[in-house]
Amino acid sequence: GDWAGKRRDEMYTPEVMRRMGELGIDFAPPNGESIRMVERRASAWLEKTVAWHIHHDVALPGVSHIAIVTHDITTKALLHYVLGTSDRMAWRVLISNTSISRLRYTPRGWFVETINDTAHLPL
């Protein structure tokens, strides 16, 4: 959106913060996506690409693990989707740069193994 490449302190004016508080995960920056929009797009991809194959017992040839590299907002959106938490929880999950969050899909659905694991990073 219009905020790409700009500093957060420039964009987060008191008016923007008020709107974010009112709209929660439905807030979208100018010409950008809300967390809910990201969640719909990312979860549709996740279900189509991963869950569908497992649910229909259609193997992804040679694949037992899939790594998804993404921004923290997409990770938050996917966790919100998988966990089914309240909308307010999407903002309360810390996702650090290069952290690892592990999800597992079984015939019983999605399970979260880790969130924001940074053990691989130097202290």
N, CA and C of each residue as an Amber inpcrd file, in Angstrom:
protein
   369
   0.8140000  -1.1990000   0.0000000   0.0000000   0.0000000   0.0000000
   0.8520000   1.2570000   0.0000000   0.2010000   2.3530000   0.2910000
   0.8730000   3.6550000   0.2750000   1.9230000   3.7880000   1.3830000
   1.8870000   2.9130000   2.3720000   2.8340000   3.0080000   3.4790000
   4.1320000   2.2610000   3.2180000   4.2200000   1.5130000   2.1470000
   5.4190000   0.7120000   1.8690000   6.6610000   1.5950000   1.8650000
   7.6760000   1.1550000   2.6020000   8.9450000   1.8640000   2.6360000
   8.9860000   3.0720000   3.5510000   7.8850000   3.3510000   4.2390000
   7.8450000   4.5230000   5.1240000   7.9940000   4.0830000   6.5730000
   8.4570000   5.0070000   7.3890000   8.6630000   4.7110000   8.8130000
   7.3280000   4.6770000   9.5430000   7.2420000   3.7490000  10.4670000
   6.0180000   3.5610000  11.2410000   5.6060000   4.8280000  11.9790000
   6.5700000   5.5410000  12.5740000   6.2220000   6.7360000  13.3450000
   5.6690000   7.8600000  12.4610000   5.9190000   7.7920000  11.1520000
   5.3390000   8.7640000  10.2230000   3.8800000   8.4340000   9.9050000
   3.5560000   7.1630000   9.8870000   2.2270000   6.7210000   9.4540000
   1.2270000   6.6400000  10.6230000   1.7170000   6.2970000  11.7990000
   0.8240000   6.0540000  12.9330000   0.4960000   7.3530000  13.6610000
  -0.2880000   8.1870000  13.0190000  -0.7410000   9.4380000  13.6220000
  -1.8110000   9.1290000  14.6520000  -2.1530000  10.0810000  15.5220000
  -3.2410000   9.8370000  16.4790000  -4.5510000   9.4270000  15.7920000
  -4.8580000  10.0230000  14.6520000  -6.0810000   9.6660000  13.9200000
  -6.0170000   8.2220000  13.4060000  -4.8640000   7.8280000  12.8740000
  -4.6980000   6.4550000  12.3830000  -4.8090000   5.4780000  13.5470000
  -4.1970000   5.7920000  14.6630000  -4.2730000   4.9140000  15.8360000
  -5.7170000   4.7680000  16.3220000  -6.4800000   5.8590000  16.2780000
  -7.8870000   5.7960000  16.6750000  -8.6510000   4.8600000  15.7410000
  -8.4240000   5.0090000  14.4260000  -9.1060000   4.1570000  13.4440000
  -8.7050000   2.6900000  13.6080000  -7.4430000   2.4460000  13.8940000
  -6.9840000   1.0750000  14.1210000  -7.6890000   0.4680000  15.3210000
  -7.8370000   1.2700000  16.3830000  -8.5350000   0.7970000  17.5630000
  -9.9950000   0.4940000  17.2930000 -10.6230000   1.3060000  16.4740000
 -12.0360000   1.0980000  16.1350000 -12.2430000  -0.1170000  15.2370000
 -11.3830000  -0.2600000  14.2340000 -11.5980000  -1.2850000  13.2220000
 -10.8730000  -2.6030000  13.4910000  -9.8760000  -2.5770000  14.3600000
  -9.1460000  -3.8060000  14.6720000  -8.5370000  -4.4340000  13.4310000
  -8.7570000  -5.7420000  13.2440000  -8.1330000  -6.4360000  12.1170000
  -8.7770000  -6.0830000  10.7750000  -9.8030000  -5.2630000  10.8030000
 -10.4050000  -4.7980000   9.5560000  -9.8190000  -3.4670000   9.0930000
  -8.9030000  -2.8960000   9.8800000  -8.2360000  -1.6630000   9.4560000
  -7.2780000  -1.9770000   8.3090000  -7.3420000  -1.1850000   7.2590000
  -6.4130000  -1.3290000   6.1310000  -5.7640000   0.0180000   5.8580000
  -4.4500000   0.0680000   5.7370000  -3.7920000   1.3220000   5.3580000
  -4.1970000   1.6890000   3.9330000  -4.0090000   2.9340000   3.5420000
  -4.3930000   3.3520000   2.1970000  -3.7820000   2.4530000   1.1140000
  -4.6420000   1.9180000   0.2700000  -4.2420000   1.0210000  -0.8220000
  -3.5030000  -0.2140000  -0.3290000  -3.7850000  -0.6340000   0.9150000
  -3.1690000  -1.8200000   1.4870000  -4.2210000  -2.8230000   1.9210000
  -3.7830000  -3.8600000   2.5980000  -4.6690000  -4.9130000   3.0650000
  -4.8160000  -4.8750000   4.5810000  -5.9850000  -5.2180000   5.0530000
  -6.2020000  -5.4100000   6.4860000  -5.6840000  -6.7990000   6.8670000
  -5.5230000  -7.0390000   8.1590000  -5.1190000  -8.3790000   8.6010000
  -6.1720000  -9.3960000   8.1590000  -7.4450000  -9.0320000   8.2210000
  -8.4940000  -9.9710000   7.8040000  -8.3510000 -10.3190000   6.3120000
  -8.0280000  -9.3340000   5.4860000  -7.8300000  -9.5950000   4.0560000
  -6.6280000 -10.5110000   3.8360000  -5.5480000 -10.2610000   4.5690000
  -4.3600000 -11.1090000   4.4750000  -4.7160000 -12.5180000   4.9370000
  -5.4810000 -12.6100000   6.0250000  -5.8820000 -13.9210000   6.5390000
  -6.6900000 -14.7030000   5.5020000  -7.6240000 -14.0630000   4.8670000
  -8.4370000 -14.7550000   3.8520000  -7.5640000 -15.2540000   2.7070000
  -6.6730000 -14.4200000   2.2410000  -5.8090000 -14.8020000   1.1200000
  -4.8460000 -15.9190000   1.5200000  -4.1890000 -15.7530000   2.6670000
  -3.1770000 -16.7250000   3.0930000  -3.8040000 -18.0520000   3.5210000
  -4.9300000 -17.9930000   4.2230000  -5.5600000 -19.2410000   4.6620000
  -6.1390000 -20.0120000   3.4810000  -6.6500000 -19.3070000   2.4720000
  -7.1390000 -19.9940000   1.2700000  -5.9920000 -20.7380000   0.5900000
  -4.8360000 -20.0720000   0.4930000  -3.6620000 -20.7200000  -0.0760000
  -3.2380000 -21.9230000   0.7620000  -3.2010000 -21.7440000   2.0820000
  -2.7740000 -22.8160000   2.9780000  -3.6870000 -24.0260000   2.8510000
  -4.9750000 -23.8080000   2.8530000  -5.9290000 -24.9130000   2.7380000
  -5.8200000 -25.5950000   1.3720000  -5.6980000 -24.8050000   0.3200000
  -5.6310000 -25.3540000  -1.0360000  -4.3330000 -26.1180000  -1.2570000
  -3.2410000 -25.5790000  -0.7500000  -1.9320000 -26.1490000  -1.0270000
  -1.5640000 -27.2920000  -0.0870000  -1.8970000 -27.1640000   1.1800000
  -1.4490000 -28.1500000   2.1620000  -2.5900000 -29.0430000   2.6320000
  -3.5940000 -28.4480000   3.2420000  -4.6560000 -29.2330000   3.8730000
  -5.4150000 -30.1000000   2.8690000  -5.6960000 -29.5680000   1.6980000
  -6.4460000 -30.3430000   0.7160000  -5.7260000 -31.6350000   0.3730000
  -4.4190000 -31.5530000   0.1520000  -3.6400000 -32.7410000  -0.2000000
  -3.6640000 -33.7720000   0.9210000  -3.5240000 -33.3220000   2.1550000
  -3.5240000 -34.2510000   3.2830000  -4.9190000 -34.8340000   3.4880000
  -5.9250000 -33.9850000   3.4570000  -7.3050000 -34.4380000   3.6730000
  -7.7290000 -35.4600000   2.6200000  -7.3070000 -35.2650000   1.3980000
  -7.6790000 -36.1760000   0.3210000  -6.6400000 -37.2750000   0.1070000
  -5.6930000 -37.3660000   1.0380000  -4.6410000 -38.3840000   0.9840000
  -3.9150000 -38.3770000  -0.3630000  -3.6910000 -37.1710000  -0.8540000
  -2.9380000 -36.9910000  -2.1030000  -1.5660000 -36.4680000  -1.7070000
  -0.5800000 -37.2920000  -1.8580000   0.7660000 -36.9160000  -1.4180000
   1.3380000 -35.8060000  -2.2860000   2.0870000 -34.9500000  -1.6400000
   2.9220000 -33.9950000  -2.3580000   4.2410000 -34.7340000  -2.5610000
   4.5550000 -35.1370000  -3.7630000   5.7080000 -36.0150000  -4.0100000
   6.9910000 -35.5400000  -3.3260000   7.5240000 -36.3950000  -2.4650000
   8.7860000 -36.1090000  -1.8010000   8.7220000 -35.0540000  -0.7160000
   7.5240000 -34.6310000  -0.3280000   7.3920000 -33.5390000   0.6370000
   6.8110000 -34.0580000   1.9480000   7.5380000 -33.7960000   3.0340000
   6.9900000 -34.1110000   4.3530000   6.8910000 -32.8470000   5.2120000
   7.6480000 -31.8170000   4.8380000   7.6080000 -30.5370000   5.5420000
   7.5850000 -29.4170000   4.4960000   6.9090000 -28.3440000   4.8390000
   6.8520000 -27.1840000   3.9610000   7.2620000 -25.9650000   4.7700000
   8.2020000 -25.1980000   4.2530000   8.6030000 -23.9470000   4.9020000
   7.9150000 -22.7950000   4.1800000   7.3060000 -21.9320000   4.9480000
   6.6680000 -20.7410000   4.4030000   7.4090000 -19.5440000   4.9720000
   7.9790000 -18.7400000   4.1240000   8.7160000 -17.5590000   4.5560000
   7.8390000 -16.3460000   4.2560000   7.5470000 -15.5730000   5.3020000
   6.5970000 -14.4880000   5.1390000   6.8370000 -13.3940000   6.1650000
   6.0750000 -12.3390000   6.0540000   6.1310000 -11.2330000   7.0050000
   5.3440000 -11.5740000   8.2710000   5.6060000 -10.8200000   9.3330000
   4.9480000 -11.0980000  10.6120000   3.4260000 -10.9710000  10.5320000
   2.9140000 -10.0550000   9.7340000   1.4590000  -9.8820000   9.6390000
   0.8090000 -11.1300000   9.0550000   1.4430000 -11.7360000   8.0640000
   0.8860000 -12.9550000   7.4830000   0.9260000 -14.0890000   8.4910000
   2.0100000 -14.1880000   9.2510000   2.0870000 -15.2050000  10.2980000
   0.9920000 -14.9790000  11.3320000   0.7990000 -13.7380000  11.7670000
  -0.2640000 -13.4260000  12.7260000  -1.6310000 -13.7890000  12.1570000
  -1.8420000 -13.4800000  10.8820000  -3.1260000 -13.7830000  10.2430000
  -3.3630000 -15.2890000  10.1920000  -2.3330000 -16.0540000   9.8530000
  -2.4920000 -17.5070000   9.8000000  -2.7150000 -18.1070000  11.1860000
  -2.0180000 -17.5820000  12.1770000  -2.2430000 -18.0670000  13.5500000
  -3.6630000 -17.7460000  14.0050000  -4.1500000 -16.5640000  13.6810000
  -5.5270000 -16.1770000  14.0040000  -6.4980000 -17.1650000  13.3640000
  -6.2530000 -17.5180000  12.1290000  -7.0940000 -18.4670000  11.3990000
  -7.0530000 -19.8560000  12.0360000  -5.8490000 -20.3690000  12.2610000
  -5.6820000 -21.7280000  12.7820000  -6.2160000 -21.8560000  14.2020000
  -5.9310000 -20.8720000  15.0480000  -6.3480000 -20.9420000  16.4440000
  -7.8110000 -20.5450000  16.6580000  -8.3610000 -19.7760000  15.7180000
  -9.7450000 -19.3310000  15.8750000  -9.9270000 -18.3970000  17.0570000
  -8.9090000 -17.6020000  17.3390000  -8.9710000 -16.6910000  18.4830000
  -9.8140000 -15.4700000  18.1490000 -10.0790000 -14.6820000  19.1730000
 -10.8130000 -13.4370000  18.9540000  -9.9790000 -12.5040000  18.0790000
 -10.6430000 -11.5770000  17.4330000  -9.9450000 -10.6280000  16.5620000
  -8.8850000  -9.8320000  17.3050000  -9.1210000  -9.5220000  18.5660000
  -8.1670000  -8.7190000  19.3320000  -6.8390000  -9.4490000  19.5570000
  -6.8630000 -10.7730000  19.5320000  -5.6370000 -11.5370000  19.7730000
  -4.6380000 -11.3970000  18.6280000  -5.0870000 -11.0930000  17.4220000
  -4.1660000 -10.9700000  16.2900000  -3.1030000  -9.9060000  16.5500000
  -3.4600000  -8.8540000  17.2600000  -2.5070000  -7.7780000  17.5640000
  -1.6150000  -8.1160000  18.7540000  -1.9740000  -9.1210000  19.5280000
  -1.2630000  -9.4180000  20.7760000  -0.2300000 -10.5300000  20.6530000
   0.0130000 -11.0040000  19.4600000   1.0000000 -12.0540000  19.2380000
   2.2740000 -11.4100000  18.7150000   3.3780000 -11.6530000  19.4040000
   4.6710000 -11.1180000  18.9820000   5.3050000 -12.0910000  18.0000000
   5.6720000 -11.5910000  16.8400000   6.3970000 -12.3860000  15.8560000
   7.6850000 -11.6360000  15.5420000   8.8050000 -12.1840000  15.9870000
  10.1150000 -11.5520000  15.7940000  10.6670000 -11.8730000  14.4090000
  11.5590000 -11.0050000  13.9230000  12.2290000 -11.2710000  12.6500000
  12.9590000 -12.6040000  12.7200000  12.8280000 -13.4000000  11.7090000
  13.4250000 -14.7320000  11.5190000  12.9610000 -15.7660000  12.5340000
  11.9090000 -15.4700000  13.2950000  11.3990000 -16.4750000  14.2280000
  10.7240000 -17.6060000  13.4560000  10.5430000 -18.7140000  14.1370000
   9.9190000 -19.8910000  13.5230000   8.6380000 -20.2200000  14.2780000
   7.5600000 -20.3090000  13.5430000   6.2880000 -20.7870000  14.0930000
   5.9520000 -22.0560000  13.3210000   5.6400000 -23.1220000  14.0460000
   5.3920000 -24.4120000  13.4080000   3.9200000 -24.8010000  13.5530000
   3.3410000 -25.1280000  12.4110000   1.9630000 -25.6130000  12.3750000
   1.9810000 -27.0360000  11.8410000   1.0570000 -27.8420000  12.3050000
   0.9470000 -29.2230000  11.8120000  -0.5050000 -29.4530000  11.4250000
  -0.6950000 -30.0770000  10.2700000  -2.0460000 -30.4170000   9.8410000
  -2.2180000 -31.9280000   9.9070000  -3.3020000 -32.3560000  10.5130000
  -3.6470000 -33.7710000  10.6050000  -5.0950000 -33.9120000  10.1250000
  -5.5630000 -35.1230000   9.9870000  -6.9760000 -35.2960000   9.6280000
  -7.9380000 -34.6390000  10.6360000  -7.4580000 -34.3520000  11.8420000
  -8.2970000 -33.6770000  12.8560000  -8.1960000 -32.1630000  12.7790000
  -7.3860000 -31.6380000  11.8570000  -7.2770000 -30.1920000  11.7030000
  -5.8900000 -29.6690000  12.0070000  -5.8120000 -28.3580000  12.1590000
  -4.5470000 -27.6590000  12.3940000  -4.1760000 -27.6530000  13.8630000
  -2.8760000 -27.7910000  14.1310000  -2.3470000 -27.7040000  15.4850000
  -1.1170000 -26.8050000  15.4580000  -0.9340000 -26.0000000  16.5050000
   0.2180000 -25.1150000  16.6220000   1.2510000 -25.7950000  17.5010000
   2.4560000 -25.9570000  16.9810000   3.5370000 -26.5710000  17.7470000
   4.4070000 -25.5230000  18.4250000   4.7530000 -24.4540000  17.7120000
   5.5240000 -23.3650000  18.3060000   5.0780000 -22.0420000  17.6950000
   5.2490000 -20.9850000  18.4660000   4.9910000 -19.6320000  17.9850000
   6.2010000 -18.7810000  18.3610000   6.7480000 -18.0890000  17.3790000
   7.8240000 -17.1330000  17.6080000   9.0710000 -17.7560000  18.2510000
   9.4550000 -18.9340000  17.8230000  10.6510000 -19.5920000  18.3470000
  11.8820000 -18.8640000  17.8080000  12.7120000 -18.3590000  18.7070000
  13.9370000 -17.6480000  18.3260000  15.1890000 -18.3340000  18.8810000
  15.0640000 -19.6000000  19.2520000  16.1900000 -20.3190000  19.8650000
  17.3970000 -20.4080000  18.9200000  17.1890000 -20.3210000  17.6310000
  18.2790000 -20.4100000  16.6620000  19.0760000 -19.1020000  16.5470000
  18.6170000 -18.0500000  17.1710000  19.2850000 -16.7630000  17.0650000
  20.3130000 -16.5970000  18.1790000  21.4250000 -15.9120000  17.8960000
  22.4010000 -15.6700000  18.9600000  21.8280000 -14.7100000  19.9940000
  22.2910000 -14.8670000  21.2170000  21.8230000 -13.9790000  22.2880000
  22.4610000 -12.6730000  22.1120000
